[in-house]
């Protein structure tokens, strides 16, 4: 229901897509997203940088 609601919001705002990530090992999430009709997009590289705690 959450993903459907997010899609509705995106459509109402004229967005062309939703994007999200999951860990490679999280096969349950990947199965869920596949069932929604989402596809893995190979055209992006995900970066992260850590912010040290004070």
N, CA, C, O and CB atoms as a CASP TS submission, in Angstrom:
PFRMAT TS
TARGET T0000
AUTHOR 0000-0000-0000
METHOD Language model
MODEL 1
PARENT N/A
ATOM      1  N   UNK     1       0.831  -1.199   0.000  1.00  0.00           N
ATOM      2  CA  UNK     1       0.000   0.000   0.000  1.00  0.00           C
ATOM      3  C   UNK     1       0.868   1.252   0.000  1.00  0.00           C
ATOM      4  O   UNK     1       0.528   2.247  -0.641  1.00  0.00           O
ATOM      5  CB  UNK     1      -0.941   0.004   1.212  1.00  0.00           C
ATOM      6  N   UNK     2       1.987   1.204   0.718  1.00  0.00           N
ATOM      7  CA  UNK     2       2.885   2.360   0.759  1.00  0.00           C
ATOM      8  C   UNK     2       3.428   2.670  -0.632  1.00  0.00           C
ATOM      9  O   UNK     2       3.428   3.826  -1.055  1.00  0.00           O
ATOM     10  CB  UNK     2       4.044   2.109   1.737  1.00  0.00           C
ATOM     11  N   UNK     3       3.888   1.651  -1.340  1.00  0.00           N
ATOM     12  CA  UNK     3       4.464   1.886  -2.665  1.00  0.00           C
ATOM     13  C   UNK     3       3.399   2.409  -3.636  1.00  0.00           C
ATOM     14  O   UNK     3       3.692   3.271  -4.465  1.00  0.00           O
ATOM     15  CB  UNK     3       5.097   0.587  -3.215  1.00  0.00           C
ATOM     16  N   UNK     4       2.175   1.899  -3.540  1.00  0.00           N
ATOM     17  CA  UNK     4       1.089   2.400  -4.382  1.00  0.00           C
ATOM     18  C   UNK     4       0.818   3.871  -4.080  1.00  0.00           C
ATOM     19  O   UNK     4       0.591   4.664  -4.995  1.00  0.00           O
ATOM     20  CB  UNK     4      -0.191   1.566  -4.172  1.00  0.00           C
ATOM     21  N   UNK     5       0.840   4.234  -2.802  1.00  0.00           N
ATOM     22  CA  UNK     5       0.595   5.616  -2.398  1.00  0.00           C
ATOM     23  C   UNK     5       1.716   6.528  -2.911  1.00  0.00           C
ATOM     24  O   UNK     5       1.451   7.626  -3.400  1.00  0.00           O
ATOM     25  CB  UNK     5       0.477   5.718  -0.858  1.00  0.00           C
ATOM     26  N   UNK     6       2.952   6.076  -2.798  1.00  0.00           N
ATOM     27  CA  UNK     6       4.073   6.867  -3.312  1.00  0.00           C
ATOM     28  C   UNK     6       3.969   7.070  -4.817  1.00  0.00           C
ATOM     29  O   UNK     6       4.268   8.150  -5.326  1.00  0.00           O
ATOM     30  CB  UNK     6       5.399   6.192  -2.972  1.00  0.00           C
ATOM     31  N   UNK     7       3.545   6.028  -5.525  1.00  0.00           N
ATOM     32  CA  UNK     7       3.371   6.145  -6.974  1.00  0.00           C
ATOM     33  C   UNK     7       2.280   7.162  -7.306  1.00  0.00           C
ATOM     34  O   UNK     7       2.437   7.962  -8.228  1.00  0.00           O
ATOM     35  CB  UNK     7       3.025   4.774  -7.588  1.00  0.00           C
ATOM     36  N   UNK     8       1.185   7.135  -6.563  1.00  0.00           N
ATOM     37  CA  UNK     8       0.102   8.095  -6.772  1.00  0.00           C
ATOM     38  C   UNK     8       0.591   9.519  -6.553  1.00  0.00           C
ATOM     39  O   UNK     8       0.291  10.408  -7.350  1.00  0.00           O
ATOM     40  CB  UNK     8      -1.072   7.790  -5.838  1.00  0.00           C
ATOM     41  N   UNK     9       1.332   9.740  -5.490  1.00  0.00           N
ATOM     42  CA  UNK     9       1.878  11.074  -5.217  1.00  0.00           C
ATOM     43  C   UNK     9       2.791  11.511  -6.354  1.00  0.00           C
ATOM     44  O   UNK     9       2.704  12.646  -6.824  1.00  0.00           O
ATOM     45  CB  UNK     9       2.648  11.088  -3.876  1.00  0.00           C
ATOM     46  N   UNK    10       3.664  10.614  -6.794  1.00  0.00           N
ATOM     47  CA  UNK    10       4.585  10.952  -7.889  1.00  0.00           C
ATOM     48  C   UNK    10       3.818  11.320  -9.155  1.00  0.00           C
ATOM     49  O   UNK    10       4.159  12.292  -9.829  1.00  0.00           O
ATOM     50  CB  UNK    10       5.538   9.776  -8.175  1.00  0.00           C
ATOM     51  N   UNK    11       2.789  10.549  -9.477  1.00  0.00           N
ATOM     52  CA  UNK    11       1.977  10.840 -10.663  1.00  0.00           C
ATOM     53  C   UNK    11       1.285  12.189 -10.531  1.00  0.00           C
ATOM     54  O   UNK    11       1.255  12.968 -11.483  1.00  0.00           O
ATOM     55  CB  UNK    11       0.934   9.735 -10.887  1.00  0.00           C
ATOM     56  N   UNK    12       0.729  12.469  -9.354  1.00  0.00           N
ATOM     57  CA  UNK    12       0.037  13.747  -9.128  1.00  0.00           C
ATOM     58  C   UNK    12       0.991  14.928  -9.271  1.00  0.00           C
ATOM     59  O   UNK    12       0.579  16.016  -9.673  1.00  0.00           O
ATOM     60  CB  UNK    12      -0.609  13.766  -7.736  1.00  0.00           C
ATOM     61  N   UNK    13       2.263  14.716  -8.945  1.00  0.00           N
ATOM     62  CA  UNK    13       3.256  15.784  -9.039  1.00  0.00           C
ATOM     63  C   UNK    13       3.951  15.821 -10.400  1.00  0.00           C
ATOM     64  O   UNK    13       4.877  16.605 -10.608  1.00  0.00           O
ATOM     65  CB  UNK    13       4.288  15.621  -7.946  1.00  0.00           C
ATOM     66  N   UNK    14       3.505  14.980 -11.314  1.00  0.00           N
ATOM     67  CA  UNK    14       4.055  14.982 -12.666  1.00  0.00           C
ATOM     68  C   UNK    14       5.433  14.344 -12.767  1.00  0.00           C
ATOM     69  O   UNK    14       6.171  14.617 -13.714  1.00  0.00           O
ATOM     70  CB  UNK    14       4.125  16.381 -13.174  1.00  0.00           C
ATOM     71  N   UNK    15       5.785  13.510 -11.818  1.00  0.00           N
ATOM     72  CA  UNK    15       7.092  12.844 -11.857  1.00  0.00           C
ATOM     73  C   UNK    15       7.060  11.711 -12.881  1.00  0.00           C
ATOM     74  O   UNK    15       6.004  11.149 -13.172  1.00  0.00           O
ATOM     75  CB  UNK    15       7.480  12.298 -10.450  1.00  0.00           C
ATOM     76  N   UNK    16       8.223  11.389 -13.416  1.00  0.00           N
ATOM     77  CA  UNK    16       8.292  10.359 -14.442  1.00  0.00           C
ATOM     78  C   UNK    16       8.732   9.007 -13.894  1.00  0.00           C
ATOM     79  O   UNK    16       8.655   8.005 -14.606  1.00  0.00           O
ATOM     80  CB  UNK    16       9.232  10.791 -15.530  1.00  0.00           C
ATOM     81  N   UNK    17       9.194   8.955 -12.636  1.00  0.00           N
ATOM     82  CA  UNK    17       9.648   7.682 -12.085  1.00  0.00           C
ATOM     83  C   UNK    17       9.822   7.755 -10.577  1.00  0.00           C
ATOM     84  O   UNK    17       9.878   8.835  -9.990  1.00  0.00           O
ATOM     85  CB  UNK    17      10.953   7.264 -12.736  1.00  0.00           C
ATOM     86  N   UNK    18       9.906   6.588  -9.969  1.00  0.00           N
ATOM     87  CA  UNK    18      10.315   6.429  -8.573  1.00  0.00           C
ATOM     88  C   UNK    18      11.616   5.645  -8.590  1.00  0.00           C
ATOM     89  O   UNK    18      11.784   4.744  -9.412  1.00  0.00           O
ATOM     90  CB  UNK    18       9.205   5.702  -7.705  1.00  0.00           C
ATOM     91  N   UNK    19      12.520   5.968  -7.712  1.00  0.00           N
ATOM     92  CA  UNK    19      13.767   5.227  -7.590  1.00  0.00           C
ATOM     93  C   UNK    19      14.028   4.927  -6.127  1.00  0.00           C
ATOM     94  O   UNK    19      13.751   5.754  -5.258  1.00  0.00           O
ATOM     95  CB  UNK    19      14.944   6.013  -8.205  1.00  0.00           C
ATOM     96  N   UNK    20      14.560   3.744  -5.853  1.00  0.00           N
ATOM     97  CA  UNK    20      14.937   3.367  -4.495  1.00  0.00           C
ATOM     98  C   UNK    20      16.032   2.319  -4.588  1.00  0.00           C
ATOM     99  O   UNK    20      16.347   1.823  -5.670  1.00  0.00           O
ATOM    100  CB  UNK    20      13.710   2.831  -3.684  1.00  0.00           C
ATOM    101  N   UNK    21      16.600   1.995  -3.456  1.00  0.00           N
ATOM    102  CA  UNK    21      17.683   1.016  -3.422  1.00  0.00           C
ATOM    103  C   UNK    21      17.386  -0.072  -2.404  1.00  0.00           C
ATOM    104  O   UNK    21      16.545   0.089  -1.520  1.00  0.00           O
ATOM    105  CB  UNK    21      19.017   1.697  -3.098  1.00  0.00           C
ATOM    106  N   UNK    22      18.086  -1.165  -2.549  1.00  0.00           N
ATOM    107  CA  UNK    22      18.073  -2.234  -1.560  1.00  0.00           C
ATOM    108  C   UNK    22      19.449  -2.885  -1.560  1.00  0.00           C
ATOM    109  O   UNK    22      20.162  -2.843  -2.563  1.00  0.00           O
ATOM    110  CB  UNK    22      16.946  -3.283  -1.860  1.00  0.00           C
ATOM    111  N   UNK    23      19.812  -3.471  -0.460  1.00  0.00           N
ATOM    112  CA  UNK    23      21.082  -4.188  -0.404  1.00  0.00           C
ATOM    113  C   UNK    23      21.037  -5.386  -1.341  1.00  0.00           C
ATOM    114  O   UNK    23      19.979  -5.985  -1.532  1.00  0.00           O
ATOM    115  CB  UNK    23      21.398  -4.639   1.040  1.00  0.00           C
ATOM    116  N   UNK    24      22.173  -5.737  -1.923  1.00  0.00           N
ATOM    117  CA  UNK    24      22.238  -6.867  -2.847  1.00  0.00           C
ATOM    118  C   UNK    24      21.801  -8.169  -2.190  1.00  0.00           C
ATOM    119  O   UNK    24      21.243  -9.045  -2.852  1.00  0.00           O
ATOM    120  CB  UNK    24      23.646  -7.014  -3.389  1.00  0.00           C
ATOM    121  N   UNK    25      22.051  -8.299  -0.896  1.00  0.00           N
ATOM    122  CA  UNK    25      21.711  -9.523  -0.176  1.00  0.00           C
ATOM    123  C   UNK    25      20.232  -9.607   0.208  1.00  0.00           C
ATOM    124  O   UNK    25      19.772 -10.663   0.641  1.00  0.00           O
ATOM    125  CB  UNK    25      22.556  -9.628   1.063  1.00  0.00           C
ATOM    126  N   UNK    26      19.489  -8.522   0.059  1.00  0.00           N
ATOM    127  CA  UNK    26      18.097  -8.479   0.492  1.00  0.00           C
ATOM    128  C   UNK    26      17.181  -9.031  -0.602  1.00  0.00           C
ATOM    129  O   UNK    26      16.461  -8.287  -1.267  1.00  0.00           O
ATOM    130  CB  UNK    26      17.691  -7.038   0.859  1.00  0.00           C
ATOM    131  N   UNK    27      17.228 -10.335  -0.767  1.00  0.00           N
ATOM    132  CA  UNK    27      16.464 -10.955  -1.843  1.00  0.00           C
ATOM    133  C   UNK    27      14.956 -10.905  -1.598  1.00  0.00           C
ATOM    134  O   UNK    27      14.180 -10.916  -2.553  1.00  0.00           O
ATOM    135  CB  UNK    27      16.903 -12.389  -2.020  1.00  0.00           C
ATOM    136  N   UNK    28      14.532 -10.851  -0.343  1.00  0.00           N
ATOM    137  CA  UNK    28      13.095 -10.726  -0.067  1.00  0.00           C
ATOM    138  C   UNK    28      12.567  -9.397  -0.592  1.00  0.00           C
ATOM    139  O   UNK    28      11.501  -9.354  -1.207  1.00  0.00           O
ATOM    140  CB  UNK    28      12.817 -10.850   1.448  1.00  0.00           C
ATOM    141  N   UNK    29      13.299  -8.318  -0.356  1.00  0.00           N
ATOM    142  CA  UNK    29      12.877  -7.012  -0.867  1.00  0.00           C
ATOM    143  C   UNK    29      12.886  -7.011  -2.388  1.00  0.00           C
ATOM    144  O   UNK    29      11.978  -6.466  -3.016  1.00  0.00           O
ATOM    145  CB  UNK    29      13.790  -5.894  -0.327  1.00  0.00           C
ATOM    146  N   UNK    30      13.902  -7.616  -2.980  1.00  0.00           N
ATOM    147  CA  UNK    30      13.983  -7.646  -4.440  1.00  0.00           C
ATOM    148  C   UNK    30      12.827  -8.425  -5.045  1.00  0.00           C
ATOM    149  O   UNK    30      12.284  -8.027  -6.076  1.00  0.00           O
ATOM    150  CB  UNK    30      15.306  -8.254  -4.885  1.00  0.00           C
ATOM    151  N   UNK    31      12.448  -9.522  -4.420  1.00  0.00           N
ATOM    152  CA  UNK    31      11.297 -10.297  -4.878  1.00  0.00           C
ATOM    153  C   UNK    31      10.022  -9.458  -4.781  1.00  0.00           C
ATOM    154  O   UNK    31       9.188  -9.477  -5.686  1.00  0.00           O
ATOM    155  CB  UNK    31      11.152 -11.597  -4.053  1.00  0.00           C
ATOM    156  N   UNK    32       9.880  -8.722  -3.677  1.00  0.00           N
ATOM    157  CA  UNK    32       8.724  -7.846  -3.485  1.00  0.00           C
ATOM    158  C   UNK    32       8.679  -6.776  -4.570  1.00  0.00           C
ATOM    159  O   UNK    32       7.634  -6.553  -5.181  1.00  0.00           O
ATOM    160  CB  UNK    32       8.766  -7.191  -2.091  1.00  0.00           C
ATOM    161  N   UNK    33       9.809  -6.112  -4.810  1.00  0.00           N
ATOM    162  CA  UNK    33       9.841  -5.044  -5.812  1.00  0.00           C
ATOM    163  C   UNK    33       9.607  -5.594  -7.214  1.00  0.00           C
ATOM    164  O   UNK    33       8.951  -4.949  -8.032  1.00  0.00           O
ATOM    165  CB  UNK    33      11.179  -4.303  -5.758  1.00  0.00           C
ATOM    166  N   UNK    34      10.136  -6.778  -7.495  1.00  0.00           N
ATOM    167  CA  UNK    34       9.870  -7.416  -8.792  1.00  0.00           C
ATOM    168  C   UNK    34       8.375  -7.648  -8.978  1.00  0.00           C
ATOM    169  O   UNK    34       7.835  -7.442 -10.065  1.00  0.00           O
ATOM    170  CB  UNK    34      10.633  -8.754  -8.907  1.00  0.00           C
ATOM    171  N   UNK    35       7.713  -8.080  -7.908  1.00  0.00           N
ATOM    172  CA  UNK    35       6.269  -8.342  -7.967  1.00  0.00           C
ATOM    173  C   UNK    35       5.478  -7.069  -8.227  1.00  0.00           C
ATOM    174  O   UNK    35       4.368  -7.129  -8.757  1.00  0.00           O
ATOM    175  CB  UNK    35       5.793  -8.988  -6.668  1.00  0.00           C
ATOM    176  N   UNK    36       6.030  -5.921  -7.863  1.00  0.00           N
ATOM    177  CA  UNK    36       5.377  -4.639  -8.132  1.00  0.00           C
ATOM    178  C   UNK    36       5.553  -4.198  -9.584  1.00  0.00           C
ATOM    179  O   UNK    36       4.930  -3.235 -10.030  1.00  0.00           O
ATOM    180  CB  UNK    36       5.926  -3.568  -7.200  1.00  0.00           C
ATOM    181  N   UNK    37       6.404  -4.910 -10.310  1.00  0.00           N
ATOM    182  CA  UNK    37       6.677  -4.541 -11.696  1.00  0.00           C
ATOM    183  C   UNK    37       7.887  -3.642 -11.846  1.00  0.00           C
ATOM    184  O   UNK    37       8.149  -3.132 -12.935  1.00  0.00           O
ATOM    185  CB  UNK    37       5.484  -3.864 -12.285  1.00  0.00           C
ATOM    186  N   UNK    38       8.634  -3.441 -10.760  1.00  0.00           N
ATOM    187  CA  UNK    38       9.849  -2.621 -10.820  1.00  0.00           C
ATOM    188  C   UNK    38      10.979  -3.447 -11.435  1.00  0.00           C
ATOM    189  O   UNK    38      10.958  -4.677 -11.391  1.00  0.00           O
ATOM    190  CB  UNK    38      10.252  -2.105  -9.397  1.00  0.00           C
ATOM    191  N   UNK    39      11.950  -2.762 -11.999  1.00  0.00           N
ATOM    192  CA  UNK    39      13.069  -3.428 -12.642  1.00  0.00           C
ATOM    193  C   UNK    39      14.385  -2.857 -12.126  1.00  0.00           C
ATOM    194  O   UNK    39      14.471  -1.676 -11.791  1.00  0.00           O
ATOM    195  CB  UNK    39      12.979  -3.286 -14.168  1.00  0.00           C
ATOM    196  N   UNK    40      15.399  -3.699 -12.067  1.00  0.00           N
ATOM    197  CA  UNK    40      16.734  -3.249 -11.699  1.00  0.00           C
ATOM    198  C   UNK    40      17.239  -2.342 -12.816  1.00  0.00           C
ATOM    199  O   UNK    40      17.131  -2.672 -13.997  1.00  0.00           O
ATOM    200  CB  UNK    40      17.706  -4.461 -11.460  1.00  0.00           C
ATOM    201  N   UNK    41      17.785  -1.209 -12.430  1.00  0.00           N
ATOM    202  CA  UNK    41      18.301  -0.241 -13.400  1.00  0.00           C
ATOM    203  C   UNK    41      19.822  -0.249 -13.327  1.00  0.00           C
ATOM    204  O   UNK    41      20.405   0.179 -12.331  1.00  0.00           O
ATOM    205  CB  UNK    41      17.735   1.196 -13.130  1.00  0.00           C
ATOM    206  N   UNK    42      20.451  -0.732 -14.371  1.00  0.00           N
ATOM    207  CA  UNK    42      21.905  -0.844 -14.385  1.00  0.00           C
ATOM    208  C   UNK    42      22.614   0.462 -14.739  1.00  0.00           C
ATOM    209  O   UNK    42      23.843   0.512 -14.709  1.00  0.00           O
ATOM    210  CB  UNK    42      22.315  -1.907 -15.354  1.00  0.00           C
ATOM    211  N   UNK    43      21.885   1.500 -15.066  1.00  0.00           N
ATOM    212  CA  UNK    43      22.497   2.727 -15.536  1.00  0.00           C
ATOM    213  C   UNK    43      22.917   3.693 -14.452  1.00  0.00           C
ATOM    214  O   UNK    43      23.332   4.811 -14.759  1.00  0.00           O
ATOM    215  CB  UNK    43      21.578   3.404 -16.435  1.00  0.00           C
ATOM    216  N   UNK    44      22.823   3.299 -13.186  1.00  0.00           N
ATOM    217  CA  UNK    44      23.171   4.194 -12.086  1.00  0.00           C
ATOM    218  C   UNK    44      24.199   3.519 -11.191  1.00  0.00           C
ATOM    219  O   UNK    44      24.241   2.294 -11.076  1.00  0.00           O
ATOM    220  CB  UNK    44      21.912   4.591 -11.271  1.00  0.00           C
ATOM    221  N   UNK    45      25.019   4.338 -10.565  1.00  0.00           N
ATOM    222  CA  UNK    45      25.982   3.877  -9.576  1.00  0.00           C
ATOM    223  C   UNK    45      25.644   4.576  -8.276  1.00  0.00           C
ATOM    224  O   UNK    45      25.485   5.797  -8.257  1.00  0.00           O
ATOM    225  CB  UNK    45      27.463   4.161 -10.019  1.00  0.00           C
ATOM    226  N   UNK    46      25.533   3.846  -7.212  1.00  0.00           N
ATOM    227  CA  UNK    46      25.151   4.363  -5.902  1.00  0.00           C
ATOM    228  C   UNK    46      26.409   4.692  -5.101  1.00  0.00           C
ATOM    229  O   UNK    46      27.278   3.838  -4.925  1.00  0.00           O
ATOM    230  CB  UNK    46      24.263   3.341  -5.138  1.00  0.00           C
ATOM    231  N   UNK    47      26.504   5.929  -4.618  1.00  0.00           N
ATOM    232  CA  UNK    47      27.641   6.370  -3.816  1.00  0.00           C
ATOM    233  C   UNK    47      27.195   6.721  -2.416  1.00  0.00           C
ATOM    234  O   UNK    47      26.038   7.078  -2.193  1.00  0.00           O
ATOM    235  CB  UNK    47      28.333   7.566  -4.466  1.00  0.00           C
ATOM    236  N   UNK    48      28.120   6.621  -1.470  1.00  0.00           N
ATOM    237  CA  UNK    48      27.840   7.003  -0.102  1.00  0.00           C
ATOM    238  C   UNK    48      29.128   7.525   0.518  1.00  0.00           C
ATOM    239  O   UNK    48      30.217   7.022   0.242  1.00  0.00           O
ATOM    240  CB  UNK    48      27.264   5.810   0.712  1.00  0.00           C
ATOM    241  N   UNK    49      28.985   8.536   1.353  1.00  0.00           N
ATOM    242  CA  UNK    49      30.104   9.009   2.156  1.00  0.00           C
ATOM    243  C   UNK    49      29.648   9.136   3.585  1.00  0.00           C
ATOM    244  O   UNK    49      28.533   9.586   3.851  1.00  0.00           O
ATOM    245  CB  UNK    49      30.652  10.354   1.631  1.00  0.00           C
ATOM    246  N   UNK    50      30.503   8.743   4.510  1.00  0.00           N
ATOM    247  CA  UNK    50      30.152   8.783   5.923  1.00  0.00           C
ATOM    248  C   UNK    50      30.410  10.167   6.499  1.00  0.00           C
ATOM    249  O   UNK    50      31.347  10.855   6.095  1.00  0.00           O
ATOM    250  CB  UNK    50      30.939   7.727   6.703  1.00  0.00           C
ATOM    251  N   UNK    51      29.588  10.558   7.428  1.00  0.00           N
ATOM    252  CA  UNK    51      29.753  11.806   8.180  1.00  0.00           C
ATOM    253  C   UNK    51      30.160  11.404   9.594  1.00  0.00           C
ATOM    254  O   UNK    51      29.371  10.781  10.304  1.00  0.00           O
ATOM    255  CB  UNK    51      28.421  12.688   8.177  1.00  0.00           C
ATOM    256  N   UNK    52      31.359  11.743  10.012  1.00  0.00           N
ATOM    257  CA  UNK    52      31.796  11.340  11.362  1.00  0.00           C
ATOM    258  C   UNK    52      30.901  11.947  12.435  1.00  0.00           C
ATOM    259  O   UNK    52      30.436  13.081  12.322  1.00  0.00           O
ATOM    260  CB  UNK    52      33.258  11.761  11.604  1.00  0.00           C
ATOM    261  N   UNK    53      30.679  11.167  13.462  1.00  0.00           N
ATOM    262  CA  UNK    53      29.926  11.664  14.623  1.00  0.00           C
ATOM    263  C   UNK    53      30.783  12.655  15.383  1.00  0.00           C
ATOM    264  O   UNK    53      32.004  12.511  15.445  1.00  0.00           O
ATOM    265  CB  UNK    53      29.487  10.497  15.555  1.00  0.00           C
ATOM    266  N   UNK    54      30.132  13.683  15.974  1.00  0.00           N
ATOM    267  CA  UNK    54      30.917  14.663  16.737  1.00  0.00           C
ATOM    268  C   UNK    54      31.506  14.060  18.004  1.00  0.00           C
ATOM    269  O   UNK    54      32.192  14.752  18.756  1.00  0.00           O
ATOM    270  CB  UNK    54      30.052  15.861  17.099  1.00  0.00           C
TER
END
